[in-house]
Structures are given as structure tokens and as C-alpha cells.
Amino acid sequence: MTVKVFAPTNEQARIISHAGSAFIAACPGAGKTRVMVERARQLLGGRPTGRGISFLSFTIAAVSELEDRLRREGLMETPPFPHFIGTFDAFLWQFLIAPFGVDGCASRPRLIPDKDDRLIQPFAAAQSLPLECFDRGTGAAIPAKVQRYRFQGNIRAHETAARNTRRRFLERGELDFTDVREIALARLRDPACGAVLGPAFAARFQELIVDEAQDCNPVDLEIITWFRNAGVPVKVICDPNQAIYGFRGGVTRELAQFAETFRDEERLPVTGNFRSSHHIARGIVALRPPGMRAARDEAVGEHREEPTAVQILSYSGRGVPAAIGAKFRELTEAMELEARNCPVVSATRRTGANALGHPQDTGVHDLSYRLAVAVSDFHFTFELGGRKEALVAIHRIMLDLEDAMGARTYHQHLAETEEEPGLWRPRALAIAEELRFSPERFATADAWLDRARQLLEPLLPAGGGQSINQRLRRNADLAGALSAAAPSGHSARTVHSVKGLEFPAVCVVMSPSTAKGILDFLTADGGDGDNEEARKIYVGASRAQRLLVIALPRTQAPRLRDLMVGMGGDVTLVAV
């Protein structure tokens, strides 16, 4: 087999050879991973120095792809010491939390990512509210969040309970990702501590490379700035149009201000889309904000001459129909593409699941309904992450039936009991397999529920007070949560889960609730300011190599077609 020699473009070559810090703005498919690999090759140069390179990103998928490439190229070993390859969160935990612990706490720190889910109920008759409804510093109620739960009455007792709960969390060393960032930054800001850590990091790492930096929040940017000031060269790689982490304080305008802190010779662009066809490259430019379309990315990779037009699927009704998945299957089969490599992508996995005809999730909170949804999700997703999520949902239900968690969150329970996945996952998997719904096994939803009750009754604690029939109740929604339809082979994936990846074909689905706002923003018809939902569509669409399909309501589909045609690509509008 002939190995293709990498021939970098002038822009790529400039980044690979650039010494010192740099802010790198890259378009989709610009070959960032290849550039990072070659930068590592140049830094290492076959000469062991004892100093490593730190590669950071914000998703497991992006980290895994880079790590796999570095190992295949023979640039990293297992374990990678002295290098570090991982998420930004993992880096902070390994170097700034785990070695030092939490000030004033004798217990070792433990990560509890769902702390904000902890319910606050100051007395038995009080309405419970999740901890996220209260300010981290003051404990004061956050009106916009409290209103979502239609709270009525005096909130002061809840605020006191929230402050006490957060204090107890810290006393036990139980941290979530926000706590980790706050403690890490405080440690770096401290003059005495920073004076020791700065030289230590500079001696350990030749360079810090932060990929997907548009996902940083302001605290992350301050931490990165600290490393630059401490003498650790930092390469910051980003595409501002792919910032989709607003829920965790992600930055948009702040990123542009951060870029201005780099000198002109340190701001390096990388253009040229090596991933997508000409039609897709032009089409995704239309998904950027109106003021960011002046530079039109050119397709320069192996798929640049792919003749297939961008397909816009127009659907009717208030929901996302399964006809979308059927049409996507037809299109991928015509191009002889494997369905398992061609996902349906949306802001929520449920929207994509609806487009594939997967069972509905109406949001009912009964344990029996939640169990039906989890079992169906397990059997209808072809995505490993989706199957893991489904098994976790089944495990949560098992713990609920056992009354094992009490007032603790799910991750608190795991941390305190130190229950490993190897212990509970086989049991959850057995339940998922036993309760797989099909006409041959279960004539009705009620028959399925009877088997579920029989299977799970041994989990009830002795003398618990409620029977299995009371815990797993009959309800009219069960039939909708169960289905025996044959899977299409396409997986339903969230936009966040596909960041940093690429696929031969992608179907991006806009829901009826968000499509108009997105098109208003993209056509500047009232789209002033920011629109993260539009950036999610941009991220999803830019994953496509040969076929891009976008599904949206019929009222908005012509607007998107006209916008994309205006960018110079070929677009076909089809009603489904």
C-alpha cells in the first residue's frame, strides 16, 4: 500500500513551523488534526527532551481522534507521559485539583458532575427545587430558573438550604466542573502558588495546544492567558462559528477580544475545506451569521468534485416525521453509503430519533414509562454513546426501585459506593435484552409491563411499603414508548457528540420550534445579536463529506434554499 505523503498548504506550513503562542482561526475541514500531528512531529523531532506537549479539547470524540492519530503516527506511546492528551476538564483535575485537594477539606476530591441536580427541600411540605436554581456564591434564588418550576411561596428557607448544601459538598470535597474551574483559577491567581506552578508547568510542557477553543468560557480563557504569561507557548485553535457551549458560559464576543491579545504575526488563519464537496462547502457558508460570509471556503479535498447537490427536505406538521429518515436512507443507498456511517444530527437526540421513527418520549416521569424509553433507546441507537446513556438510564431506574440513592444525586451515589460499571452494567444489559419489545415476545404494551414487573420486583427493598405494581404503573403512554419497527441503520446523534468528526453523509434536522428563529437570524430578518441554535446547525452540516441533507418545516425550507443558492452551491428542495 502506498502511503500518501502530507503536503501542507502555505497556511498549514506556517502554523506547523510557528514557534511561540498563536491564535489560529480555522474553517471546517481545514485539516486541523493533521496540522496538530505535524506540529507534534516537529516539536519532538526524534530528540527526547523530557518535556511533553499538552493537547486539550472539549469533547471526548475530538480527543480520541487526535490521540488515535498520534499513536498511529508513532508520536505518542501508552501511557503518553510526559505528554498529556485529554479534555480541558481532565487537565485541570489532574494538575490543579487532584494533587492539592480542596482547601479546608481533609477528604480527597471527588468529581460529582450532576451536583446541580440535587433537590433542595428545606422541610417536608416544601416544594423541591434543583440546586441549579440558586446562585453559587450567595445562595440567592435565580428568578428565571425558579419560574420554570412554577414555585410559589417564600423562597428564603430554600436559599438557606441551598447555601448549606453547597457548603457540605465542598466540605466533603465533592466538586462539579464549575467548582473545578473556580478552584483551579484561584490557585493560579494566588501569587505564592502561581510563582511555583509557573516554572513547573514550563519545565513539563514545551507547548500547550488547545483545540476547539471556541468552546472556552471566560474562566478557561483566563487560565489559558495565565499559561501564556507563565512562559508556556500556547496554540489556540478555533472556529468562532462553531461555539455551541453557551449552557456552560461559552464565549462568542469574548473570543474575538481574546484574539486581539495576540500580535498580528501570531494570528494565523487556515482556510481551504479538505472535508466537503464544493456544493457543501458553499452551502455551509450560508449558515454563518450574515456578517461572516465574505470569505467563501473553497473545497480542496478529495471530495471537492462530488456532484451531489445539497438536499433540503421540507416537512409538514408540528412534529418531526419519520419520512425524513426514510428519504435519507433512500439518498444514502443511491450513493452506496453505509447507513451506520451516516448519522441523523440534531440539537437533541430525541429530535433525530423522531426523524428515524424511533419510539416517542413524551416526557412522562413514571418509572414504567422511563424504563420503556430507556429500553427502546438502547435497541434503536447505533451510537455507542447512545447505548451507554440508555444503560445508565436503566441503572438509575434500578437504583430508584432499590431506594438506594436517597437524597443523593446519581453521581454522588456512584462516588460514595464506589460501584464500578463492571458491576452494574451487565445487570442493566440483561434487563435491556430481556425487555426488548417485539410482537413475537409481547402482544401488547401491558404484556411488556407484566414482564418488566416480574423481572424487577426482586429489586424492591423488604418492607418498602410499595408493591411493584405501584412503582411500575400502567399508563396510556407506554405503547408510544415501545416499538418493534426495524431500525434503519442510521443513528440519531446530537450536534455536541459529532463535533470534531466527519461522515460521508449527514442529515441535519431543525425542529419546528427553532427553525423560524434560525432562518430569521441567517436572513437578517430580525436576527440581531447571537443565535446559538444557528451555530448548532452549522456544526452539524459541516461534518458532511459527500452528501448534506437538511430537514426543516415547509414554511422555512424555501428561505434556506434561496440563501444557500446565493452562495453558489447546487441545492435541491424536496417535500417529504
N, C-alpha and C positions, 0 to 999 in steps of 0.2 A: 504494500500500500504506500502510495506517495504522500508524504506529509506536506501540506501546503505551508509555505514559508510566509510568515506575517510580514507584510509590507505596510508600515504605518503611513498615514497621511501626514502632511506637514504639521497640522494641528496636533495630531496624536504624538508625533515625534517630539514636538516642543514640550509636551506635558511629561513624556517619559524621561526626558533628559533634564527637566527643570529641577534645580536644587533649591531647597528652601520651601517656604509656605506658598500656597497658591489657592485661588478661588476659581474653580472650573465649572463653567456653565455648559451642560451637555444636553443635546436634544435626544429624543427617544431613539434607540438603536444606534447610538453613536460609537459603540464599541468600548464602553467604559470598563467592562470586566477585562477585556483584552489589554487595555491600557494599564490597568492596575497590575495585572500579571507581569507585563513587561517592565513596569516601574520597579516591581519587586526584583525582577531578574537583574536590572541594572544596579540596584542598591546592594544586592548580595554579591554579584559579580564573582562568585566562586571563592570569595575570600572570607572566611569566618572571622567575625569581629566581636562576637559575644553580645552584640546588640541586635535587637529584633525590630520588626515592623509591626505596627498595630493596625489591623483592618477592622473598621467598625461600620455597621449599618443598623437599620432599624427593623428589619424583618428577618425571620429565620430562613425564609426562602432565598433572599439575596445573599445572606451569609453562607448558606450551604452551597450555592452555586459557585461562589468565589473560592471557597475552601476546596471544593472538588477540583476546580481548575488548577489551583496552586499545587495540589498534590499530584495531579496527573502530569503537570509540567516538571515535577521533581523539585519544586522550590520550597516545599514545606514537608515536614515529616510528622509522625504521630508519636508522642504529643508534639505540638508545634514550638515549644519553648526554644529560644527566647521570644518568639513571635506570639502575637495574640490575634485570633480571628473570632469575632463574635459580635453580638449586639451592643449598642451603646450601654444599655442597662446592665448587661453582663460585665462589661468593662468596669463600670463604676462599682459594681458589687465586689468584684474580685480584688480591685486595687485600692478602693477607698472606704469600703464598708466592712467586709469580712475580716481584714487584718486588725482593725481597730475597734470594732463593735460599735455600740451606741453609748455616748457619754452618759454616765449616771446609771447604767444598766449592767448588771453582772451577767445576765444571760447572753448566750451567743445570738447574734441577729438572725432572724428568720424572715423570708420573703412571704408575705401574705397579700397577693395581688388583688384580692377581692375585699379588702378591708371596708371600702365604702359601701359594700352591700349589707354590712352589719345593721340590723334593725335596732332603732332606738325606741324604747317603750319605757318611759320613766315609772309608770305604775300600771297595774293590771288592766284597768279600764281605759287606758290611754290608747289613742291611735298610734300605730307604729310607723316610723319613717326611717328610710335608709340614712346611714351616716353621711352620704354624699350631699344631703340637704343642708349641711351645716359647715360654716367656714372653718377651715383647718386651723387657723390661728386663733380666732376669737370664740369659735363655737356658735356664733350668731347664725340664725336661720337665713338661708338664701331664698328670698321670696319666690323667684321664678321656679325654683326646684320644688319648693313646698307646695306651690299652687298645683303642680302636676298631680299631687296626691289628694287634692281637694280637702286639705286639712282645715279644720275649724276648731276654734278654741284658743286658749293661752299656750304659747309656744315656749315659755320660759323654762318650764321643767324639762322639756326636750333639749333645750340648749345646754342646760347644766349637765344633763346626762351625756350629751354628745362630747362636751369638753372632758368629762371624766372618762369616757370610753376611749377617746384618743390618748389621754394620759396613760391609761392602763396598757394600751397597745405598746406605747413606747417603753414603759417600764418593763415590759416582757420582751423587748427587742423585736417586736413584730412590725415590719415595715412594708409599705407598698412602694410602687415605683416613684411616686411623688416624694415620699419620705426619703428615699434613697438619693434622689437628686438634691434635695434641700440639705441633707447632712453632708453629702459629698462636696457641694459648693461651699458650705460653711467651713469645711475642713481646708479647702484650698484658699479661701479668703483669709483664714487666720494667719497672721504674719509669721508666727513661730513655726506652725505646721507647714505652711507653704514654703518656707525657706528650706525645710528638709526635703519635702516632696519634690520640689522643682528639680534639683540636681539628680535625685534618684530616678525620676522619670527620664530625664535627658540621658542618663547613663544606660538606661534599659532599652530605650527605643530610638532608632535612627530617624523614624518618621511615623506620624500618625495620619492615616488615610481614612477620612470619614465619607462614606458613600451615602447617597440618598439624603443629603444634608437638608433638603427642603422639609424633611420630617422633624427637624430640630424644633424645640420650643426655646423661649428666651433663656431659660436656665442652661440648656445644652450649649447655646451659642456662647454664653459667658464661660462655661467650662472649657470649650474649645479655645476661646481667647486666652484663658489662663495658660493653656499648654503652649500656645504661640509665644506668649510673653516669658514663659519659663525656659525657652530655648529649644523646644521640641518642634521641628518643622511639621506643619500641618497642611495636608492637601484636602480641601473641602470640595466635594463633587456633588452637583445638584442640577435639577431642572425645576425652577420655581413653579412651573405649570403643573407639577405633579405633587404639590403639597396637599395631602389629604388627611392630616392628623390634627385637625382643629379641635377634636374632642379632648386631646391631651395638651392643648395650648400651642399647637403648631404655628409656625410663623409664615407670613407672606411678605408684608411690608418690611418687617424686621430683617428678613433675609437680604433684601436689597440694601438696607442700611449697613448690614454686616459686610456685604461685598465691598462697600466703599472704604472699609478699613484696610483693604489690600491696595498696594501700589498698582499703577497701570500695568507694569510688566509682570505682576503677579495675578492678574485677572485673565484667565486663558479660556477661550471658547473652544468647543469641539462640536462640529456640525457634520452633516452627512449621515443619512439614515441607512445603516448596513442591514437592518432587520426587514423592512417592509417593502412592498411593491410601490411603484410610482403613484398609483391611484390611492393607496392607503396613506402614504407619506403626505400627499397633498390634502387628503381628507381630514387627517388629524390636526393639521394646522388650523382648520376651521373650528376646531373645538377649543382653541385657545381664546383668551379674552380679546376683544376687538383691537386693543392697542398693542397686542403682541404677535401680530400676524405678518408684519412687514418682511421678516426673514422667512422664506418658504424653504423648508427642508427638502433636499433632493435625495431621492433613492439612489444608493450607490452600491448596494449589496447584491448577492446572488439572485434575489427575487425581484430585482428592480423592473424587469420586463414582464412580470406576471400580468396577463391581460385581463384578469377577472376584475370587474367593477366592484366598487363598494356597494353592498346591498342594504337598502333601508327597508325594513319590514314595518308596515303600517297596520296596527291592530285596533279593533273597536272594543267598546265596553269599558266598564270601570275597573276591571281586573286584568291581570297579565294572563293571556290564554296559552294553552299547551300547543296551539298551532304554530307558535314561534319555534319551539323545539323541533316540531315535525319538519318545518321548512328548512331549518338549519341542518338537520340530518340529511335532507334531500340535497342541499347545496354541497355539503362535505362529501357525500357519497359520489356526486358527479365529478368531483375533483380527486376521487380515490384517496381521501384523507381518513385516517383512523379516528373514530369518534372519541376515543379515550384521550387523544392528544388535542382535542378541540373543545374547550370549555365554554359554557354559558356564564357570563360575568355580569354582576350587578352590585349595587351598593350593599344589598343584603342577600345572603344566600337563599332566603325564602323567596325573594322575587325571581331569582334564577330557577329555583325549584318549581315554581308555578309555571314558568315558561317551558319546562320539561315535562309538565304533567305529573309532578310528584304530589303526594298527598298534601292537603291543605293544613296549615297551622293557624287556627282562629284565635290563638292567644288564651284559650281556656286554661285555667290553672289547676283543675282536678288532676290528682296523681294518675288516674287511669288514662286521661287524655294525654298528659305529658309522656307517659310510657308509650302510648301508641305512636306519638310523633317521633320519639327517640328511636324506636324500633324501625319505623319507616325510613327515617333519615339514614340509619345505618345501612339499610339494604338498597337505598336509592342513590346514594352518593358513590362516585367512583374516585373521589378525592380522599387521600389518606387522612388529611387533617379533618375532613368532614366526618369520617368514620370514628376518629378519636373523640371528636366532640360528642357524637352520638353515644359512645360508650361512657363518657363522663356523665352525660345526662341520665343514663340508666343507673350509673353508680350513685348519683345524687338521690334518685328515687329509692334505691335500696337503703341508703342511709336514712332517708325520711321515714321509711317503713320501720326501720330498726330503732327510730328515735335516738339515733347515735350522735347527732350534731348538737342538739340543744340550741343554745343561743349563738353558737359559733358559726362562722362562715364555712363554706366548703373547704377552702384552703387552710383555714385555721385548724379544722379537723384533721386534715392530712398532715399538717406540720406537728400537731400535738400527739397524734397516734403513730406518726412515722410509718403510715401504711403505704407501702410501695405499690406501684401499678401492677407489678407481677403477682400481687396477692389478690387484688380485686378485679383486675381486667378479665381473667379467664371466666370468672363467675358472670360478669356483665355480658361477655361474649356469648356464653351459653344461653343466657336469657334472651339475647337478641336473636339467636338462631332458633331457639325453641318457639319464639313468638312471631316468627316471620309469617306474614299474612298471605294466604292463597286460598282459592275456592276448594282445592283438594283437601286442605287441612282444616279450614274454618268456614262453615257455610254462611255465618253471619258475624257481625261485629260482637254481638252478645256471646257467641260461642268462643270467640277470641278472648273476651274478657273473662269468661269462666275459666279458661286455661291459665290466664295470667294470675287470677286469684289463687288457683290451686298451686301454681309454681312459686308464688311469692309469699304465701301465707306463713311458711316457716320463719320468715324474717321478723314477724311481729314479736315484740318482747312479751314475755309471760306476764299476765296481769296488766297489760297495757290499757285495757278499758275499751278499746275499739276493735271490732271484727275486721277481717279482710274485706268484707262487703262494704263496710263503712269507709274504709281507706281507699279502696278502688271502686268508685261508684259508677253506676251505669249513667250514661248521658247520650243525648241525641247527636253529639258531635263526633263520637268515636268512629262512625262509618267514614266520615270525611278525612279522618286522620290515618285511615288504613287503606291500602290499595294493593291490588295484585297486578297492575299493569306492567308489562315488560319494560325494563329500563332501556333507554335509547343508546347508552354507552357514553353520552356526553355527561360531564359533571357540572354541577352548579357551584360556582366559586365566587367569593367576594372579591371586590376590587383590591382590598388590602392584602388578600392572600396571593395575588398574582403579580404584585409589584416585583420588579427585577427579573421576571420570567418572560418567555416568548413562546408562541404557539403557531402552528401552521394556519389555524383559523380560530377566530374568536367571535362570539355573538354577545354584544353588549346590550343589556335590556334596561330601558328607562321606565320607571313606574308612572302611572297616571298622576300620582301626587307630586312628582318632581319635574316632569318633562317640560311643562309650560315655563316654570321658573328658569330652567336651564336654557331653553331657547330664547326667552326674553333677555337673559344675560348675554348670550352669544350674539344675538342680533342687535344688541344695544337698545332694545325696546323696553326701557325701564330696568335695564340690568346694571345700574350703577353699583359700584363697590365690589364686594367679593362674593364668590359663589363656589363653595367647596364641592357641591354636587356636580357642577360642570367639570371640575378638575377630576373627579372620580371617573366620569365618562371618558375624559381624555386619557387617563391612565389605562383604563381597560382597553380602549380602542388601540392604543399604541403598542399593545402586546402582539398584535396580529402580523404575521409574515406574508401570507398569500391571500387570505380571504378575511375581510372585515364585514360583519353583519351588525347592524344597529337596529333594534326594535324599539318603537315608541308609539304613542297614541296617534291615530289618524289625523287629529287636529293639528299636531305639531310636525308630523313627518314631512310635508312639503316644505316647511320652513328650513328643516335641516338639509333636505336635498338641495334647495337653492343655495344655501350657504356653502355647502361642500362643492357644488358645481362651480361656484365663483372662485374657488381656489385652484381650479384647473384639472381636477380629477374626474374620472368617469364614475357616475353614480346611477344606480337603478333603484326605482321605487316600486315595491311590491306589496299588495294588500294580502293579509293572511286572515 
